[in-house]
């Protein structure tokens, strides 16, 4: 199982329990102000993965809308698994 250890300014640090791989992934190109995204964090050695949901809200007026979008992203992922 891939575990996200840290997220810092567009860079995700993770560890894969399955193969004991430590890695990082740059997601800054996918981010913009006031966005909600889902990112597949994939182990480079064994291919195990995890979904990371990121919400970046600079303007509080968008907070409810972005939370709703995050909920839709999660629901879509759950529907894909079934």
Z-matrix of the N, CA and C atoms (Angstrom, degrees):
N
C 1 1.437
C 2 1.528 1 109.00
N 3 1.308 2 115.87 1 133.62
C 4 1.460 3 121.59 2 177.98
C 5 1.525 4 108.19 3 -84.01
N 6 1.323 5 116.22 4 130.23
C 7 1.467 6 121.95 5 177.67
C 8 1.521 7 108.93 6 -119.06
N 9 1.312 8 115.57 7 127.09
C 10 1.459 9 119.71 8 175.88
C 11 1.525 10 107.41 9 -77.62
N 12 1.307 11 116.20 10 123.40
C 13 1.457 12 122.25 11 -177.22
C 14 1.523 13 111.10 12 -91.46
N 15 1.341 14 115.50 13 -41.99
C 16 1.461 15 119.65 14 -176.03
C 17 1.525 16 109.99 15 -155.45
N 18 1.300 17 114.74 16 147.63
C 19 1.464 18 121.90 17 172.97
C 20 1.509 19 106.69 18 -127.32
N 21 1.322 20 116.93 19 125.19
C 22 1.460 21 120.16 20 -178.00
C 23 1.522 22 109.98 21 -144.39
N 24 1.316 23 116.20 22 113.28
C 25 1.457 24 124.12 23 174.17
C 26 1.534 25 113.14 24 46.96
N 27 1.317 26 115.66 25 52.79
C 28 1.457 27 119.36 26 175.16
C 29 1.514 28 115.38 27 86.82
N 30 1.328 29 117.80 28 4.56
C 31 1.459 30 120.38 29 179.24
C 32 1.523 31 108.87 30 -121.06
N 33 1.335 32 116.63 31 129.36
C 34 1.458 33 123.38 32 -178.34
C 35 1.526 34 108.60 33 -105.82
N 36 1.319 35 116.63 34 127.09
C 37 1.459 36 122.32 35 174.62
C 38 1.525 37 107.41 36 -107.00
N 39 1.323 38 116.25 37 133.01
C 40 1.464 39 119.51 38 -176.54
C 41 1.522 40 111.49 39 -141.64
N 42 1.341 41 113.91 40 165.48
C 43 1.459 42 121.89 41 176.29
C 44 1.518 43 107.95 42 -133.80
N 45 1.316 44 115.91 43 135.86
C 46 1.460 45 121.58 44 176.49
C 47 1.529 46 108.25 45 -99.43
N 48 1.329 47 116.09 46 116.79
C 49 1.468 48 120.64 47 178.71
C 50 1.522 49 112.01 48 -69.80
N 51 1.321 50 116.55 49 -28.16
C 52 1.464 51 121.41 50 -176.17
C 53 1.530 52 112.10 51 -65.24
N 54 1.346 53 116.57 52 -42.33
C 55 1.468 54 119.30 53 -177.23
C 56 1.537 55 113.15 54 -123.82
N 57 1.330 56 116.49 55 7.16
C 58 1.463 57 123.09 56 179.05
C 59 1.531 58 112.85 57 59.79
N 60 1.320 59 116.07 58 37.47
C 61 1.468 60 121.63 59 178.03
C 62 1.526 61 109.53 60 -94.67
N 63 1.311 62 116.13 61 133.94
C 64 1.468 63 122.78 62 174.34
C 65 1.520 64 106.91 63 -106.41
N 66 1.328 65 117.17 64 130.54
C 67 1.459 66 119.36 65 -177.70
C 68 1.508 67 112.85 66 -147.21
N 69 1.302 68 113.83 67 179.43
C 70 1.452 69 121.18 68 178.65
C 71 1.515 70 109.75 69 -144.39
N 72 1.318 71 114.13 70 159.04
C 73 1.459 72 119.50 71 -176.54
C 74 1.520 73 108.51 72 -148.47
N 75 1.312 74 116.86 73 130.88
C 76 1.462 75 122.08 74 178.79
C 77 1.523 76 109.22 75 -90.83
N 78 1.331 77 116.82 76 118.18
C 79 1.463 78 121.26 77 178.85
C 80 1.529 79 111.63 78 -115.15
N 81 1.311 80 116.42 79 10.61
C 82 1.465 81 120.55 80 -175.43
C 83 1.528 82 112.87 81 -61.08
N 84 1.326 83 117.67 82 -29.77
C 85 1.465 84 119.52 83 -179.64
C 86 1.529 85 111.49 84 -70.40
N 87 1.324 86 117.43 85 -19.87
C 88 1.468 87 121.32 86 178.89
C 89 1.526 88 112.59 87 -88.52
N 90 1.323 89 116.42 88 -10.55
C 91 1.464 90 120.84 89 -175.75
C 92 1.521 91 112.34 90 -95.29
N 93 1.309 92 114.69 91 146.01
C 94 1.456 93 121.77 92 170.86
C 95 1.527 94 106.61 93 -145.14
N 96 1.306 95 117.09 94 170.25
C 97 1.460 96 119.27 95 176.48
C 98 1.516 97 108.90 96 -63.41
N 99 1.318 98 116.26 97 139.58
C 100 1.460 99 122.80 98 178.17
C 101 1.521 100 112.32 99 56.92
N 102 1.336 101 115.58 100 62.89
C 103 1.460 102 119.89 101 179.10
C 104 1.523 103 110.36 102 -133.25
N 105 1.308 104 115.54 103 156.71
C 106 1.460 105 123.58 104 172.68
C 107 1.525 106 106.24 105 -132.98
N 108 1.338 107 116.43 106 120.75
C 109 1.460 108 120.53 107 -176.26
C 110 1.528 109 110.77 108 -135.27
N 111 1.316 110 115.47 109 160.53
C 112 1.452 111 121.39 110 169.86
C 113 1.527 112 107.61 111 -117.63
N 114 1.321 113 115.50 112 138.66
C 115 1.455 114 121.70 113 -175.36
C 116 1.522 115 108.47 114 -128.77
N 117 1.318 116 116.41 115 133.51
C 118 1.462 117 120.77 116 174.08
C 119 1.521 118 108.38 117 -86.16
N 120 1.321 119 116.02 118 116.26
C 121 1.464 120 121.76 119 175.66
C 122 1.519 121 105.77 120 -96.51
N 123 1.333 122 116.55 121 114.92
C 124 1.457 123 121.96 122 -172.16
C 125 1.530 124 110.42 123 -119.32
N 126 1.329 125 115.49 124 131.40
C 127 1.458 126 121.03 125 176.76
C 128 1.529 127 108.77 126 -68.75
N 129 1.309 128 115.65 127 130.62
C 130 1.460 129 121.00 128 -177.80
C 131 1.526 130 112.58 129 -72.43
N 132 1.334 131 117.47 130 -22.11
C 133 1.469 132 120.04 131 -177.35
C 134 1.521 133 113.29 132 -89.68
N 135 1.330 134 117.11 133 -50.49
C 136 1.467 135 118.85 134 -173.22
C 137 1.529 136 113.72 135 -109.62
N 138 1.324 137 118.10 136 -11.67
C 139 1.458 138 120.92 137 177.66
C 140 1.515 139 115.00 138 86.19
N 141 1.342 140 117.38 139 -0.54
C 142 1.462 141 119.99 140 176.08
C 143 1.525 142 108.33 141 -61.21
N 144 1.325 143 116.34 142 151.45
C 145 1.460 144 117.63 143 -175.26
C 146 1.523 145 112.52 144 -141.88
N 147 1.320 146 114.48 145 169.96
C 148 1.458 147 124.01 146 178.36
C 149 1.517 148 107.01 147 -151.68
N 150 1.315 149 116.26 148 146.40
C 151 1.460 150 120.61 149 176.35
C 152 1.524 151 108.05 150 -95.53
N 153 1.307 152 116.20 151 129.78
C 154 1.462 153 122.44 152 176.65
C 155 1.516 154 107.48 153 -113.05
N 156 1.325 155 116.21 154 127.17
C 157 1.459 156 121.76 155 177.97
C 158 1.522 157 107.88 156 -102.14
N 159 1.331 158 115.77 157 128.76
C 160 1.464 159 120.90 158 -178.14
C 161 1.521 160 109.01 159 -124.34
N 162 1.308 161 115.14 160 131.16
C 163 1.457 162 121.62 161 175.36
C 164 1.526 163 107.00 162 -121.45
N 165 1.321 164 116.33 163 123.36
C 166 1.466 165 121.28 164 178.42
C 167 1.531 166 107.34 165 -120.75
N 168 1.310 167 115.79 166 110.43
C 169 1.458 168 120.91 167 -173.93
C 170 1.525 169 109.82 168 -122.13
N 171 1.306 170 116.68 169 108.92
C 172 1.467 171 122.06 170 177.71
C 173 1.522 172 111.67 171 -91.82
N 174 1.319 173 116.61 172 -28.82
C 175 1.466 174 122.08 173 -177.20
C 176 1.528 175 108.55 174 -115.08
N 177 1.338 176 118.16 175 114.02
C 178 1.468 177 121.09 176 -178.04
C 179 1.529 178 114.10 177 -56.01
N 180 1.308 179 117.89 178 -21.85
C 181 1.464 180 120.90 179 179.30
C 182 1.531 181 111.80 180 -64.31
N 183 1.330 182 117.37 181 -21.56
C 184 1.464 183 121.83 182 -179.52
C 185 1.526 184 113.52 183 -95.70
N 186 1.314 185 118.32 184 -1.70
C 187 1.470 186 122.04 185 -172.39
C 188 1.528 187 112.85 186 -57.20
N 189 1.326 188 118.49 187 -49.93
C 190 1.466 189 120.68 188 -178.45
C 191 1.527 190 111.09 189 -64.07
N 192 1.311 191 116.60 190 -41.80
C 193 1.466 192 121.01 191 179.80
C 194 1.526 193 110.90 192 -63.05
N 195 1.324 194 116.98 193 -42.50
C 196 1.462 195 120.92 194 -179.20
C 197 1.531 196 111.31 195 -69.28
N 198 1.324 197 117.27 196 -38.71
C 199 1.470 198 119.98 197 175.93
C 200 1.522 199 110.53 198 -62.61
N 201 1.313 200 117.30 199 -40.03
C 202 1.466 201 121.31 200 177.48
C 203 1.530 202 110.25 201 -63.92
N 204 1.322 203 116.74 202 -41.79
C 205 1.467 204 120.49 203 179.19
C 206 1.529 205 110.24 204 -63.39
N 207 1.322 206 116.69 205 -39.28
C 208 1.460 207 120.87 206 177.64
C 209 1.531 208 110.34 207 -62.81
N 210 1.318 209 116.63 208 -39.57
C 211 1.463 210 121.22 209 176.49
C 212 1.514 211 112.16 210 -62.21
N 213 1.319 212 116.92 211 -39.74
C 214 1.470 213 121.33 212 177.81
C 215 1.523 214 110.33 213 -66.11
N 216 1.321 215 117.21 214 -41.79
C 217 1.465 216 120.60 215 178.53
C 218 1.529 217 110.63 216 -60.81
N 219 1.335 218 116.85 217 -43.05
C 220 1.467 219 120.68 218 179.01
C 221 1.521 220 110.92 219 -64.22
N 222 1.331 221 116.69 220 -43.42
C 223 1.467 222 120.97 221 -179.82
C 224 1.529 223 110.69 222 -62.04
N 225 1.335 224 116.86 223 -40.60
C 226 1.467 225 120.29 224 178.25
C 227 1.521 226 110.93 225 -62.33
N 228 1.319 227 116.82 226 -42.81
C 229 1.473 228 121.10 227 179.35
C 230 1.522 229 110.81 228 -62.64
N 231 1.329 230 116.49 229 -42.83
C 232 1.465 231 120.20 230 179.24
C 233 1.530 232 110.75 231 -64.18
N 234 1.319 233 116.76 232 -40.54
C 235 1.462 234 121.10 233 179.15
C 236 1.524 235 111.25 234 -64.87
N 237 1.317 236 117.73 235 -35.59
C 238 1.472 237 121.79 236 178.95
C 239 1.515 238 111.29 237 -66.59
N 240 1.326 239 117.98 238 -32.21
C 241 1.466 240 122.25 239 -178.21
C 242 1.510 241 112.16 240 -72.31
N 243 1.324 242 116.95 241 -24.99
C 244 1.477 243 120.45 242 -175.62
C 245 1.482 244 111.79 243 -81.25
